[in-house]
């Protein structure tokens, strides 16, 4: 259960949070299960807070910092998280449908099983994040940074990923059916077991990528023509 004093501090805005942190160094805000739907929390620093099961649906979180926060099973549907910081945060099972994550910092975060359908994550950085089983269907992901991510069993059906960088990403069992992934980078990625049926991979760089007979490329696509690759038995 959330600490009501902590909730009042957050509702009072960025200055209130900053003052509270100065007076309570090392203490994490306990906001478990709170309802902050539609709240204006722009530029608030809510690092390392417990927000598991909380509702932030439709909230304004532009430039807010949730670095290291626990957002497991949180509801962030339709929230504006443009340029927000979620580095190292736990968003496992969170609802991020239709969320705005333009230019957001999501490095090393865990989004296992998270729902990001119809989300807008243009130029967001997911470097080394765990996206196992996450659903990005119909998401807009132009120039997204997915280097070193774990995309095992993730779903990107009909997503727009043009210009994405997936260097060294692991995508075993990932589904890219009908995705737009033109001008993308797949250098040294592991594409074994991934499904690219009816996806568009024009002008993508698969140099040193790993793929085999379990990789389903779109009809007519020649993975050998894009660059070197590591042929696996």
C-alpha positions as CSV (number, residue, x, y, z in Angstrom):
1,X,0.0,0.0,0.0
2,X,1.3,3.5,-0.9
3,X,2.6,5.9,1.7
4,X,0.0,8.7,1.7
5,X,2.7,11.3,2.7
6,X,4.7,10.3,-0.3
7,X,1.7,10.6,-2.6
8,X,1.0,14.1,-1.3
9,X,4.6,15.1,-2.0
10,X,4.4,13.8,-5.6
11,X,1.1,15.5,-6.3
12,X,2.6,18.8,-5.1
13,X,5.0,18.8,-8.0
14,X,8.8,18.8,-8.9
15,X,9.9,21.3,-6.2
16,X,8.1,19.4,-3.5
17,X,9.7,16.2,-4.6
18,X,13.2,17.9,-4.7
19,X,12.7,19.3,-1.2
20,X,11.6,16.0,0.2
21,X,14.5,14.2,-1.4
22,X,16.9,16.7,0.2
23,X,15.3,16.0,3.6
24,X,15.1,12.3,3.1
25,X,18.2,11.2,1.2
26,X,18.3,7.5,0.4
27,X,14.6,7.0,1.0
28,X,12.6,5.7,-1.9
29,X,9.1,7.0,-2.6
30,X,6.4,4.3,-2.0
31,X,3.6,4.8,-4.5
32,X,2.5,1.3,-4.9
33,X,-0.9,1.0,-6.5
34,X,-1.6,4.8,-6.5
35,X,-3.9,6.4,-9.0
36,X,-2.2,9.3,-10.8
37,X,-4.1,9.1,-14.0
38,X,-3.9,12.3,-15.9
39,X,-1.5,13.9,-13.4
40,X,0.9,16.6,-14.5
41,X,4.3,15.3,-13.4
42,X,6.5,16.9,-16.1
43,X,10.2,17.0,-15.1
44,X,9.5,15.2,-11.8
45,X,12.3,13.1,-10.4
46,X,10.8,9.9,-9.2
47,X,13.9,7.8,-9.3
48,X,14.0,4.4,-7.6
49,X,10.3,4.8,-6.5
50,X,7.9,1.9,-6.0
51,X,5.1,2.4,-8.5
52,X,4.2,-1.2,-9.0
53,X,0.6,-1.6,-10.0
54,X,0.2,2.2,-10.1
55,X,-2.0,4.0,-12.7
56,X,-0.4,6.8,-14.7
57,X,-2.7,6.5,-17.6
58,X,-2.8,9.7,-19.7
59,X,-0.3,11.4,-17.3
60,X,2.0,14.1,-18.5
61,X,5.5,12.7,-17.8
62,X,7.6,14.8,-20.2
63,X,11.3,14.8,-19.1
64,X,10.3,13.0,-15.9
65,X,12.8,10.6,-14.4
66,X,11.8,7.1,-13.4
67,X,15.4,5.7,-13.4
68,X,15.6,2.5,-11.4
69,X,11.9,2.7,-10.5
70,X,9.6,-0.4,-10.0
71,X,6.8,0.0,-12.5
72,X,5.8,-3.7,-12.7
73,X,2.2,-4.1,-13.9
74,X,1.8,-0.3,-13.9
75,X,-0.8,1.3,-16.3
76,X,0.8,4.0,-18.4
77,X,-1.7,3.9,-21.3
78,X,-1.6,7.1,-23.3
79,X,0.9,8.8,-21.1
80,X,3.3,11.4,-22.5
81,X,6.8,10.2,-21.6
82,X,8.7,12.1,-24.3
83,X,12.4,12.5,-23.3
84,X,11.6,10.7,-20.0
85,X,14.3,8.6,-18.3
86,X,13.5,5.0,-17.5
87,X,17.0,3.7,-17.4
88,X,17.2,0.5,-15.3
89,X,13.5,0.7,-14.5
90,X,11.4,-2.5,-14.1
91,X,8.3,-2.3,-16.4
92,X,7.6,-6.0,-16.5
93,X,3.9,-6.6,-17.5
94,X,3.3,-2.8,-17.7
95,X,0.6,-1.4,-20.0
96,X,2.2,1.2,-22.3
97,X,-0.3,1.1,-25.1
98,X,-0.5,4.3,-27.1
99,X,2.3,5.8,-24.9
100,X,4.6,8.5,-26.2
101,X,8.2,7.6,-25.7
102,X,9.9,10.0,-28.2
103,X,13.6,10.3,-27.4
104,X,13.1,8.5,-24.1
105,X,16.0,6.8,-22.3
106,X,15.1,3.2,-21.6
107,X,18.6,1.8,-21.3
108,X,18.9,-1.5,-19.4
109,X,15.3,-1.5,-18.4
110,X,13.2,-4.6,-18.2
111,X,10.0,-4.7,-20.2
112,X,9.4,-8.4,-20.2
113,X,5.8,-9.0,-21.2
114,X,5.0,-5.3,-21.5
115,X,2.3,-4.1,-23.8
116,X,3.4,-1.3,-26.1
117,X,0.9,-1.7,-28.9
118,X,0.4,1.5,-30.9
119,X,3.1,3.2,-28.9
120,X,5.3,6.0,-30.4
121,X,9.0,5.3,-29.5
122,X,10.7,7.4,-32.2
123,X,14.5,7.7,-31.5
124,X,14.1,6.1,-28.1
125,X,17.1,4.3,-26.6
126,X,16.5,0.7,-25.4
127,X,20.2,-0.1,-25.3
128,X,20.7,-3.5,-23.5
129,X,17.1,-3.6,-22.4
130,X,15.2,-6.8,-21.8
131,X,12.2,-6.8,-24.1
132,X,11.4,-10.6,-23.9
133,X,7.8,-11.2,-24.9
134,X,7.0,-7.5,-25.2
135,X,4.3,-6.5,-27.7
136,X,5.1,-3.6,-30.1
137,X,2.4,-4.4,-32.6
138,X,1.6,-1.3,-34.8
139,X,4.1,0.8,-32.9
140,X,6.0,3.7,-34.5
141,X,9.7,3.0,-33.8
142,X,11.6,5.2,-36.4
143,X,15.3,5.2,-35.7
144,X,14.9,3.4,-32.4
145,X,18.0,2.2,-30.7
146,X,17.7,-1.5,-29.9
147,X,21.4,-2.4,-29.7
148,X,22.1,-5.3,-27.5
149,X,18.5,-5.9,-26.5
150,X,16.9,-9.3,-25.8
151,X,13.9,-9.5,-28.2
152,X,13.1,-13.1,-27.5
153,X,9.5,-13.9,-28.4
154,X,8.7,-10.1,-28.8
155,X,6.1,-9.1,-31.3
156,X,6.6,-6.3,-33.8
157,X,3.7,-7.1,-36.2
158,X,3.0,-4.1,-38.6
159,X,5.4,-1.9,-36.6
160,X,7.2,0.9,-38.4
161,X,10.9,0.4,-37.5
162,X,12.6,2.2,-40.4
163,X,16.1,3.2,-39.5
164,X,16.2,1.0,-36.4
165,X,19.6,-0.1,-35.0
166,X,19.5,-3.7,-33.8
167,X,23.2,-4.3,-33.6
168,X,23.9,-7.5,-31.5
169,X,20.2,-7.9,-30.6
170,X,18.9,-11.4,-29.9
171,X,15.5,-12.1,-31.5
172,X,14.8,-15.8,-31.1
173,X,11.1,-16.4,-31.8
174,X,10.5,-12.7,-32.4
175,X,7.6,-11.8,-34.8
176,X,8.2,-9.0,-37.4
177,X,5.3,-10.0,-39.7
178,X,4.4,-7.0,-42.0
179,X,6.8,-4.7,-40.2
180,X,8.5,-1.9,-42.0
181,X,12.2,-2.2,-41.2
182,X,14.0,-0.4,-44.1
183,X,17.4,1.2,-43.8
184,X,18.0,-0.7,-40.5
185,X,21.1,-2.1,-38.9
186,X,21.3,-5.8,-37.8
187,X,25.1,-6.1,-37.5
188,X,26.1,-9.2,-35.5
189,X,22.4,-9.7,-34.4
190,X,21.0,-13.2,-33.8
191,X,18.1,-13.6,-36.1
192,X,17.6,-17.4,-35.7
193,X,14.0,-18.4,-35.2
194,X,12.7,-14.9,-36.1
195,X,9.7,-14.4,-38.4
196,X,10.0,-11.6,-41.1
197,X,7.0,-12.8,-43.2
198,X,5.8,-10.0,-45.5
199,X,8.2,-7.5,-43.7
200,X,10.1,-4.8,-45.6
201,X,13.8,-5.1,-45.1
202,X,15.0,-3.0,-48.0
203,X,18.5,-1.5,-47.7
204,X,19.1,-3.1,-44.3
205,X,22.5,-4.2,-43.2
206,X,22.8,-7.8,-42.0
207,X,26.6,-7.9,-41.8
208,X,27.8,-10.7,-39.6
209,X,24.2,-11.5,-38.5
210,X,23.4,-15.0,-37.5
211,X,20.5,-16.7,-39.3
212,X,19.6,-20.2,-40.5
213,X,16.7,-22.3,-41.8
214,X,14.6,-21.3,-38.8
215,X,14.7,-17.6,-39.9
216,X,11.7,-16.8,-42.0
217,X,12.6,-14.0,-44.4
218,X,10.0,-12.3,-46.7
219,X,9.5,-13.8,-50.1
220,X,12.1,-12.6,-52.6
221,X,14.5,-11.2,-49.9
222,X,18.1,-12.3,-50.3
223,X,19.9,-12.0,-46.9
224,X,23.2,-12.9,-48.5
225,X,23.1,-9.9,-50.7
226,X,23.1,-7.3,-47.9
227,X,26.5,-8.1,-46.6
228,X,28.5,-10.8,-44.8
229,X,26.8,-13.2,-42.5
230,X,27.7,-16.1,-40.2
231,X,26.2,-19.3,-41.6
232,X,25.3,-21.6,-38.8
233,X,24.6,-25.3,-39.2
